[in-house]
Amino acid sequence: MAEYDALFVGSGINSLVGAALLAKAGWKVCVLERNSWLGGNIRTEEITVPGYTHDVLSGWHPLFTGSAGYGELKEDLHARGLEYLNTQYPTGAIVGETPVFLSTLQEANVQEFERHHGGDGKAWEQAIASFLAKADIAFGMLGTELWSSDGLKLLIKAVRKLGKRGSLEFGGELLSSCRHWLTENFQSPAVHGLLAPWVLHTGLGPDNAGSGYMTQVIAAALQLGGMPVPRGGGARLVDALVRLVRDYGGTLETDIDVEQVLVSGGRAYAVRTNGGSIIAARRAVVCCVTPTQLYLRLLHGSTLPDWVQERARNYRYGRADMQIHMALSERPKWLGGDERFLKTAIVHITSGLNGVSRAVNQAERGLLPAESTIAVGQPMAVDPSRGPAEGWIIWIQLQELPPRPEGDAAGEIDTGDGTWTESLRERYADRIVERLGKFIPNLQGATLKRVVVSPADLQAANVNLVGGDPYAGSCSLDQFFLWRPFRGMPHHRTPIASLFHIGASTHPGPGLHGASGFMVAKQLLNPGLLSRIFSR
């Protein structure tokens, strides 16, 4: 029986960051992955035509390059071939027919916002200054185990820095909606449309509690850090992390499905694989899975409190996601000819704040939105090596879809029994591409090939993407911040000793940041007294 200090179930970014930190500290680690590739939602392939390199699932790394994990592992990763590229224009939008852009230069953003409505430039300057004044607390919440000694220290720091009234006001900001924050601070519908779609990338909608805070976090992060991507594709980050783990004696295996976490005396001590092998863990088993997988599958047969099993059964998944990958023979000729388009990483096509809200509402009622928010990723605006010099890649993400459509808000597409068949997938993609073609007139003629990934395809590729939810669980308030993955289990420890839960289903939630793996690795390396108390 093989034996390690720590076993990681699943090879997503959180597992790889955690394994790298432990391996560097001298732990003997092993990462087990059920798929044929390492990296979870990071996968880079030539899925359209040869010479065009696509990030098939996730594709952008601003959260990782701003994370504590990257800060600690940066030199090791770059020594193993990782190189990040960036652009001055992380995002833009066409709101109705109005183009608007966000730069990494504050002065440029002030001028851009002012151009759309007098006073909005000044409002942006004030909003960023207000956020940065407490950025250490804001970002700290997303990088700290809240139910721990570190969480207590962060709370004390906030009270000392902000005072009693300021702390209460900050608490209110955490609960505000994106709509409230945008309309309170900015007058221009174009600015609303530029920023509102970003809340979709957090798994929320613009009217959800907490979405205002997340909009501020992302807006500040885009200006401060841009939209970095690894040269050659997201998998280059995985390659560097894998090399780092192996260089320190770690093991990573693919095509191994862990069927059960073995428990004895209330402690996890090993896992059993689909091949019947038992692999032991002397110190920790760390599972990068959903609560459904962890508590209802991997711990099946183990003694768990009834309330834990009940919460796992009732864990809610969010809206579904679709992606469309396109290889173009030439660069897109964006309507209006603004040269900034070809320098912009992600352009959202939207009718504005109400348009985003409407599409979210339709999706949550089980309908295909009549007018989805189209996130148009342009990897070659940042990394020209992804395709031939004369060509272009478009990465489309649609985050306002029902897992099983019950109808079409536009009344044009027959959704049948709600199954995401190939026919339904392609018909909906046709709607999206036709609409995008109104803003890129040469899109149809330049398209060499497109590949569409439906919600059903996402779930088939990664068991954690239930119903095509790319964020591994709804981020509504009762499953977010202090309550992720669910009430009564607001940390990465579990009722089973030596068993830890990480990944997008856990704090701080979805996003390519590796934060939960980082936090658990730090707990394992330096378990404080209060951390042990909070874990009970």
C-alpha positions as CSV (number, residue, x, y, z in Angstrom):
1,M,0.0,0.0,0.0
2,A,1.5,3.4,-1.1
3,E,1.7,5.9,1.7
4,Y,2.0,9.7,1.6
5,D,1.9,12.6,4.0
6,A,-1.0,14.2,2.1
7,L,-3.3,13.0,-0.6
8,F,-5.1,15.4,-2.9
9,V,-8.3,14.2,-4.7
10,G,-8.7,16.2,-7.9
11,S,-6.0,18.2,-9.7
12,G,-7.6,21.7,-9.9
13,I,-5.7,24.9,-9.3
14,N,-6.4,24.6,-5.5
15,S,-5.0,21.1,-5.3
16,L,-1.9,22.0,-7.3
17,V,-1.1,25.2,-5.3
18,G,-1.6,23.3,-2.0
19,A,0.5,20.3,-3.1
20,A,3.3,22.6,-4.3
21,L,3.4,24.4,-1.0
22,L,3.5,21.2,1.0
23,A,6.0,19.5,-1.3
24,K,8.3,22.5,-0.9
25,A,8.0,22.2,2.8
26,G,9.2,18.6,2.7
27,W,5.9,16.7,2.7
28,K,5.5,13.6,0.6
29,V,2.4,14.5,-1.5
30,C,0.3,12.7,-4.1
31,V,-2.4,14.2,-6.4
32,L,-5.0,11.9,-8.0
33,E,-7.0,13.0,-11.0
34,R,-9.9,11.0,-12.6
35,N,-9.5,12.7,-16.0
36,S,-6.7,12.1,-18.5
37,W,-5.3,15.6,-17.9
38,L,-4.1,17.5,-14.9
39,G,-5.5,21.0,-14.1
40,G,-9.2,20.6,-13.5
41,N,-10.8,23.5,-15.4
42,I,-7.5,24.5,-17.0
43,R,-7.2,22.8,-20.3
44,T,-5.4,24.0,-23.5
45,E,-5.9,22.3,-26.8
46,E,-6.1,22.8,-30.6
47,I,-9.8,22.0,-30.7
48,T,-10.7,23.9,-33.9
49,V,-7.9,23.8,-36.5
50,P,-4.2,23.1,-36.2
51,G,-2.1,26.1,-35.1
52,Y,-5.0,27.7,-33.0
53,T,-4.4,27.1,-29.3
54,H,-7.6,27.4,-27.2
55,D,-8.2,27.5,-23.5
56,V,-11.1,25.1,-23.6
57,L,-12.6,25.9,-20.1
58,S,-11.1,28.7,-18.0
59,G,-8.9,31.2,-19.7
60,W,-7.9,34.2,-17.7
61,H,-5.7,34.6,-14.6
62,P,-6.1,38.0,-12.9
63,L,-7.1,36.4,-9.6
64,F,-4.2,34.0,-9.6
65,T,-1.5,36.6,-10.3
66,G,-3.0,38.7,-7.5
67,S,-3.1,35.8,-5.0
68,A,-0.9,34.9,-2.1
69,G,-0.2,31.6,-3.6
70,Y,1.3,33.2,-6.7
71,G,3.2,35.6,-4.5
72,E,4.9,32.8,-2.7
73,L,5.5,30.5,-5.7
74,K,6.2,33.1,-8.4
75,E,9.9,32.5,-8.7
76,D,9.6,28.7,-8.7
77,L,6.9,28.8,-11.4
78,H,8.7,31.2,-13.7
79,A,11.9,29.2,-13.3
80,R,9.9,26.3,-14.7
81,G,8.7,28.0,-17.8
82,L,5.7,30.1,-16.8
83,E,5.5,33.5,-18.4
84,Y,2.6,35.9,-18.0
85,L,1.5,38.4,-20.7
86,N,-0.8,41.3,-20.2
87,T,-2.6,44.2,-22.0
88,Q,-3.5,47.8,-21.2
89,Y,-7.1,47.0,-21.9
90,P,-8.4,44.2,-19.8
91,T,-12.1,44.7,-20.7
92,G,-14.5,46.7,-22.8
93,A,-18.1,46.5,-23.8
94,I,-20.6,47.4,-26.5
95,V,-23.6,48.7,-24.5
96,G,-26.4,48.8,-27.0
97,E,-24.3,50.3,-29.8
98,T,-21.9,52.4,-27.6
99,P,-18.3,51.1,-27.1
100,V,-16.7,51.7,-23.7
101,F,-13.4,50.5,-22.3
102,L,-11.5,50.0,-19.1
103,S,-7.8,50.5,-18.9
104,T,-5.1,49.7,-16.4
105,L,-4.4,53.4,-16.3
106,Q,-6.6,55.3,-13.9
107,E,-6.2,58.6,-15.8
108,A,-7.4,57.0,-19.0
109,N,-10.4,55.5,-17.1
110,V,-11.3,58.9,-15.6
111,Q,-11.3,60.4,-19.1
112,E,-13.3,57.5,-20.6
113,F,-15.9,57.6,-17.9
114,E,-16.1,61.4,-18.1
115,R,-16.6,61.2,-21.9
116,H,-19.8,59.1,-21.3
117,H,-21.2,61.3,-18.6
118,G,-19.9,64.4,-16.9
119,G,-19.0,63.6,-13.3
120,D,-18.6,59.8,-13.8
121,G,-14.8,60.2,-14.2
122,K,-14.6,61.9,-10.8
123,A,-16.9,59.2,-9.4
124,W,-14.6,56.5,-10.6
125,E,-11.6,58.1,-9.1
126,Q,-13.4,58.4,-5.8
127,A,-14.8,54.8,-5.9
128,I,-11.3,53.4,-6.5
129,A,-9.8,55.6,-3.8
130,S,-12.5,54.4,-1.3
131,F,-11.9,50.8,-2.2
132,L,-8.1,51.0,-2.1
133,A,-8.3,52.6,1.4
134,K,-9.6,49.3,2.7
135,A,-8.3,47.0,0.0
136,D,-6.2,45.0,2.5
137,I,-9.4,44.1,4.3
138,A,-11.5,43.5,1.2
139,F,-8.9,41.3,-0.5
140,G,-8.0,39.8,2.9
141,M,-11.6,38.4,3.2
142,L,-11.1,36.5,0.0
143,G,-7.7,35.1,1.1
144,T,-8.2,34.3,4.7
145,E,-9.8,31.3,6.5
146,L,-12.5,33.4,8.1
147,W,-13.3,30.9,10.9
148,S,-9.7,30.8,12.2
149,S,-7.2,32.7,14.2
150,D,-6.3,34.6,11.0
151,G,-10.0,35.4,10.5
152,L,-10.2,36.8,14.0
153,K,-7.1,38.9,13.4
154,L,-8.6,40.3,10.2
155,L,-11.7,41.3,12.1
156,I,-9.7,43.0,14.8
157,K,-7.7,44.8,12.1
158,A,-10.9,46.0,10.3
159,V,-12.4,47.4,13.5
160,R,-9.1,49.2,14.4
161,K,-8.7,50.6,11.0
162,L,-12.3,51.5,10.2
163,G,-13.7,52.1,13.6
164,K,-17.1,50.9,14.9
165,R,-19.2,53.0,12.4
166,G,-16.9,52.3,9.5
167,S,-16.9,48.6,10.2
168,L,-20.7,48.5,10.2
169,E,-20.8,50.5,7.0
170,F,-18.3,48.1,5.4
171,G,-20.6,45.2,6.5
172,G,-23.4,46.9,4.7
173,E,-21.3,47.2,1.6
174,L,-20.7,43.5,1.6
175,L,-24.4,42.9,1.3
176,S,-25.1,45.5,-1.4
177,S,-26.1,44.7,-4.9
178,C,-24.3,45.5,-8.1
179,R,-27.3,47.5,-9.2
180,H,-27.2,49.6,-6.1
181,W,-23.5,50.3,-6.3
182,L,-23.5,51.2,-10.0
183,T,-26.5,53.4,-9.9
184,E,-25.4,55.1,-6.7
185,N,-22.0,56.0,-8.1
186,F,-22.4,56.4,-11.9
187,Q,-24.9,58.1,-14.2
188,S,-23.9,56.7,-17.6
189,P,-25.7,53.6,-18.9
190,A,-22.5,52.8,-20.8
191,V,-20.5,52.6,-17.5
192,H,-23.2,50.5,-16.0
193,G,-23.0,48.1,-19.0
194,L,-19.2,48.0,-18.8
195,L,-19.1,46.8,-15.2
196,A,-22.4,44.9,-14.6
197,P,-21.5,41.9,-16.8
198,W,-18.5,41.2,-14.6
199,V,-20.7,40.1,-11.7
200,L,-21.6,37.1,-13.9
201,H,-18.0,35.9,-13.6
202,T,-18.6,35.5,-9.9
203,G,-21.6,33.3,-10.3
204,L,-24.0,36.1,-9.2
205,G,-26.5,38.4,-10.9
206,P,-26.6,42.2,-10.6
207,D,-29.5,42.2,-8.2
208,N,-28.0,39.6,-5.8
209,A,-26.9,40.5,-2.3
210,G,-23.1,40.6,-2.2
211,S,-22.8,41.4,-5.9
212,G,-22.0,45.0,-5.3
213,Y,-19.0,44.1,-3.2
214,M,-17.8,41.6,-5.8
215,T,-18.2,44.2,-8.6
216,Q,-15.9,46.6,-6.7
217,V,-13.3,43.8,-6.2
218,I,-13.3,43.0,-9.8
219,A,-13.3,46.6,-11.1
220,A,-10.3,47.4,-8.9
221,A,-8.5,44.2,-9.8
222,L,-8.9,44.9,-13.5
223,Q,-7.4,48.4,-13.2
224,L,-4.6,47.3,-10.9
225,G,-3.7,44.0,-12.5
226,G,-5.1,43.9,-16.0
227,M,-6.0,40.5,-17.6
228,P,-2.9,38.4,-17.6
229,V,-2.6,35.0,-19.4
230,P,0.2,32.5,-19.6
231,R,2.2,32.6,-22.9
232,G,1.0,29.5,-24.8
233,G,-2.2,28.9,-22.9
234,G,-3.5,28.3,-19.4
235,A,-2.0,24.8,-19.2
236,R,1.4,26.4,-19.0
237,L,0.5,27.3,-15.4
238,V,-0.5,23.7,-14.7
239,D,2.8,22.5,-16.3
240,A,4.8,24.7,-14.0
241,L,3.0,23.6,-10.9
242,V,3.3,20.0,-11.9
243,R,7.0,20.3,-12.5
244,L,7.4,22.1,-9.1
245,V,5.6,19.3,-7.2
246,R,7.6,16.6,-9.0
247,D,10.9,18.4,-8.5
248,Y,10.2,18.2,-4.7
249,G,9.4,14.5,-4.9
250,G,5.6,14.7,-5.3
251,T,3.5,12.3,-7.3
252,L,0.7,13.2,-9.7
253,E,-1.5,10.6,-11.4
254,T,-4.2,10.8,-14.0
255,D,-7.0,8.4,-14.9
256,I,-7.5,7.4,-11.3
257,D,-10.9,7.9,-9.9
258,V,-11.1,7.9,-6.1
259,E,-14.2,6.0,-5.1
260,Q,-14.0,6.4,-1.3
261,V,-12.2,8.2,1.5
262,L,-11.5,5.6,4.2
263,V,-12.2,6.6,7.8
264,S,-11.3,4.9,11.0
265,G,-11.9,6.2,14.5
266,G,-13.3,9.4,13.1
267,R,-10.1,10.1,11.1
268,A,-9.4,9.9,7.3
269,Y,-6.4,7.7,6.8
270,A,-6.6,6.6,3.1
271,V,-8.5,6.5,-0.2
272,R,-9.7,3.6,-2.3
273,T,-9.5,4.0,-6.1
274,N,-11.6,2.6,-8.9
275,G,-8.9,0.0,-9.5
276,G,-9.2,-1.3,-5.9
277,S,-5.9,0.2,-4.7
278,I,-5.7,1.7,-1.3
279,I,-3.4,4.7,-0.9
280,A,-2.7,5.9,2.7
281,A,-2.3,9.4,4.0
282,R,-0.3,9.9,7.2
283,R,-1.4,13.6,7.8
284,A,-4.2,14.7,5.5
285,V,-6.6,13.9,2.8
286,V,-7.6,17.0,0.8
287,C,-10.6,16.8,-1.6
288,C,-11.1,19.3,-4.4
289,V,-14.7,18.4,-5.1
290,T,-18.2,19.6,-4.5
291,P,-20.1,18.9,-1.2
292,T,-22.3,16.4,-3.2
293,Q,-19.2,14.4,-4.2
294,L,-17.5,14.6,-0.8
295,Y,-20.3,13.9,1.6
296,L,-22.7,11.7,-0.5
297,R,-20.1,9.8,-2.6
298,L,-16.6,9.8,-1.2
299,L,-17.8,9.5,2.4
300,H,-20.6,7.1,1.7
301,G,-20.8,4.6,4.5
302,S,-18.9,6.8,6.9
303,T,-20.6,8.0,10.1
304,L,-21.6,11.7,9.5
305,P,-23.9,14.0,11.4
306,D,-27.4,13.9,9.9
307,W,-27.4,17.6,9.4
308,V,-24.2,17.4,7.2
309,Q,-25.7,14.9,4.9
310,E,-28.9,16.9,4.7
311,R,-27.0,20.1,3.8
312,A,-25.0,18.2,1.2
313,R,-28.2,16.9,-0.4
314,N,-29.7,20.4,-0.4
315,Y,-26.5,22.1,-1.7
316,R,-27.7,24.3,-4.7
317,Y,-26.0,24.7,-8.0
318,G,-26.2,27.8,-10.0
319,R,-26.8,28.8,-13.6
320,A,-25.2,26.9,-16.5
321,D,-22.5,28.0,-18.8
322,M,-21.8,27.6,-22.5
323,Q,-18.6,28.3,-24.4
324,I,-18.1,28.8,-28.1
325,H,-14.5,28.6,-29.5
326,M,-13.9,30.1,-32.9
327,A,-10.8,30.1,-35.2
328,L,-10.7,33.1,-37.6
329,S,-8.6,33.4,-40.7
330,E,-8.2,37.2,-40.1
331,R,-8.6,39.7,-37.3
332,P,-12.1,40.8,-36.4
333,K,-13.2,44.1,-37.9
334,W,-15.1,45.5,-35.0
335,L,-17.9,47.9,-36.0
336,G,-16.8,51.5,-35.6
337,G,-13.1,50.6,-36.1
338,D,-11.9,51.7,-32.6
339,E,-8.4,50.4,-32.4
340,R,-8.8,49.5,-28.8
341,F,-11.0,46.5,-29.6
342,L,-8.0,44.5,-30.9
343,K,-6.1,45.3,-27.7
344,T,-8.9,44.3,-25.3
345,A,-8.9,40.9,-23.6
346,I,-12.7,40.5,-23.0
347,V,-15.5,42.5,-24.7
348,H,-19.0,42.2,-23.4
349,I,-21.9,42.6,-25.7
350,T,-24.9,43.8,-23.7
351,S,-27.9,46.0,-23.7
352,G,-26.8,47.3,-20.2
353,L,-27.5,46.7,-16.6
354,N,-31.2,45.9,-17.1
355,G,-30.2,43.6,-20.0
356,V,-27.9,41.6,-17.7
357,S,-30.6,41.4,-15.0
358,R,-33.2,40.3,-17.5
359,A,-31.1,37.5,-18.9
360,V,-30.2,36.3,-15.5
361,N,-33.9,36.3,-14.5
362,Q,-34.9,34.4,-17.6
363,A,-32.2,31.8,-17.1
364,E,-33.2,31.3,-13.4
365,R,-36.8,30.7,-14.6
366,G,-35.6,27.9,-16.8
367,L,-35.6,29.9,-20.1
368,L,-33.0,30.4,-22.8
369,P,-32.4,34.2,-22.6
370,A,-33.7,36.1,-25.6
371,E,-30.6,38.3,-25.4
372,S,-27.7,36.9,-23.5
373,T,-24.7,38.8,-22.3
374,I,-21.9,37.7,-24.6
375,A,-18.4,37.6,-23.1
376,V,-16.1,37.8,-26.1
377,G,-12.6,36.7,-25.1
378,Q,-9.7,37.6,-27.4
379,P,-6.7,35.7,-26.2
380,M,-4.5,36.9,-29.1
381,A,-5.0,40.5,-28.0
382,V,-2.8,39.5,-25.1
383,D,-0.8,36.5,-26.4
384,P,-0.2,36.5,-30.2
385,S,1.4,33.1,-30.0
386,R,-2.0,31.4,-29.7
387,G,-2.5,31.4,-33.4
388,P,-1.1,32.4,-36.8
389,A,-0.1,36.0,-37.3
390,E,-2.9,36.7,-39.7
391,G,-5.5,34.8,-37.7
392,W,-7.5,35.3,-34.5
393,I,-9.2,33.3,-31.8
394,I,-12.5,34.1,-30.2
395,W,-13.5,32.6,-26.8
396,I,-17.2,33.2,-26.0
397,Q,-18.7,32.5,-22.6
398,L,-22.4,32.6,-21.9
399,Q,-23.2,32.6,-18.2
400,E,-27.0,33.1,-18.2
401,L,-28.3,29.6,-19.1
402,P,-30.5,27.1,-17.3
403,P,-29.1,23.7,-16.6
404,R,-32.3,22.2,-18.2
405,P,-34.1,24.7,-20.4
406,E,-37.9,24.6,-20.1
407,G,-38.4,27.1,-23.0
408,D,-37.0,29.9,-25.0
409,A,-37.7,33.5,-23.9
410,A,-37.6,34.6,-27.5
411,G,-40.1,31.8,-28.6
412,E,-37.8,30.7,-31.4
413,I,-36.1,27.5,-30.2
414,D,-37.9,24.3,-29.2
415,T,-36.1,23.1,-26.1
416,G,-37.7,19.6,-26.1
417,D,-37.4,17.8,-22.8
418,G,-34.7,20.2,-21.6
419,T,-31.8,18.0,-22.6
420,W,-28.8,19.8,-24.0
421,T,-28.7,17.8,-27.2
422,E,-26.2,18.6,-30.0
423,S,-29.0,20.2,-32.0
424,L,-30.1,22.5,-29.1
425,R,-26.5,23.4,-28.4
426,E,-25.8,24.4,-32.0
427,R,-29.1,26.3,-32.5
428,Y,-28.5,28.4,-29.5
429,A,-24.9,29.0,-30.6
430,D,-26.3,30.2,-34.0
431,R,-28.3,32.8,-32.2
432,I,-25.3,34.1,-30.3
433,V,-22.9,34.1,-33.3
434,E,-25.5,35.8,-35.5
435,R,-25.9,38.6,-32.9
436,L,-22.1,39.0,-32.5
437,G,-21.8,39.2,-36.3
438,K,-23.7,42.5,-36.1
439,F,-20.7,44.0,-34.3
440,I,-18.1,42.1,-36.2
441,P,-19.2,42.2,-39.9
442,N,-16.5,39.9,-41.1
443,L,-17.1,37.2,-38.5
444,Q,-19.0,34.8,-40.7
445,G,-16.6,35.0,-43.6
446,A,-13.5,34.7,-41.4
447,T,-14.6,31.7,-39.4
448,L,-12.6,28.6,-40.2
449,K,-14.3,26.4,-37.5
450,R,-16.3,26.7,-34.3
451,V,-16.6,24.3,-31.4
452,V,-19.5,24.7,-28.9
453,V,-19.3,23.4,-25.4
454,S,-22.8,23.0,-23.8
455,P,-23.7,22.7,-20.1
456,A,-23.9,19.0,-20.6
457,D,-20.5,18.9,-22.2
458,L,-19.1,20.8,-19.2
459,Q,-20.5,18.3,-16.7
460,A,-19.2,15.4,-18.8
461,A,-15.7,17.0,-18.8
462,N,-15.6,17.7,-15.1
463,V,-17.8,16.0,-12.5
464,N,-17.7,19.2,-10.3
465,L,-19.5,21.2,-13.0
466,V,-22.9,20.0,-12.1
467,G,-25.6,20.9,-14.6
468,G,-22.9,23.0,-16.4
469,D,-22.4,25.4,-13.4
470,P,-18.8,26.6,-13.9
471,Y,-18.7,27.8,-10.3
472,A,-19.4,24.5,-8.5
473,G,-22.4,25.9,-6.6
474,S,-24.7,28.9,-6.3
475,C,-23.0,31.9,-4.8
476,S,-26.2,33.3,-3.2
477,L,-25.5,34.7,0.2
478,D,-26.4,31.6,2.2
479,Q,-23.7,29.7,0.3
480,F,-21.0,32.4,0.2
481,F,-18.6,34.3,2.4
482,L,-19.0,32.9,6.0
483,W,-21.4,30.2,4.8
484,R,-19.6,28.5,2.0
485,P,-20.1,25.7,1.2
486,F,-23.1,25.7,3.6
487,R,-24.3,26.9,7.0
488,G,-22.6,25.1,9.8
489,M,-19.5,24.2,7.7
490,P,-17.9,27.6,7.0
491,H,-14.3,26.4,6.7
492,H,-12.1,23.9,5.0
493,R,-12.1,21.4,7.8
494,T,-14.8,18.7,7.9
495,P,-16.4,16.6,10.6
496,I,-13.8,13.9,9.8
497,A,-10.3,14.6,11.3
498,S,-7.5,15.0,8.8
499,L,-10.0,15.5,6.0
500,F,-10.1,18.9,4.3
501,H,-12.4,20.3,1.6
502,I,-11.1,22.8,-1.0
503,G,-12.2,24.0,-4.4
504,A,-14.7,26.4,-5.9
505,S,-17.4,25.1,-3.6
506,T,-15.5,26.3,-0.6
507,H,-14.4,29.8,0.6
508,P,-13.6,32.1,-1.1
509,G,-15.6,30.6,-3.9
510,P,-15.1,30.3,-7.6
511,G,-12.3,31.8,-9.6
512,L,-8.8,30.8,-10.8
513,H,-7.0,31.8,-7.6
514,G,-5.9,28.7,-5.7
515,A,-6.8,30.4,-2.4
516,S,-8.5,27.5,-0.7
517,G,-5.5,25.2,-1.5
518,F,-3.2,27.9,-0.2
519,M,-5.1,28.3,3.0
520,V,-5.3,24.6,3.8
521,A,-1.6,24.1,3.1
522,K,-0.8,26.9,5.5
523,Q,-3.1,25.4,8.2
524,L,-1.4,22.0,7.8
525,L,2.1,23.6,8.0
526,N,1.2,25.8,11.0
527,P,-2.0,24.8,12.8
528,G,-2.7,27.6,15.4
529,L,-4.6,27.1,18.6
530,L,-7.6,29.2,17.5
531,S,-7.7,27.3,14.2
532,R,-8.1,24.0,16.2
533,I,-10.8,25.6,18.3
534,F,-12.8,26.8,15.3
535,S,-12.5,23.4,13.6
536,R,-14.5,21.7,16.4
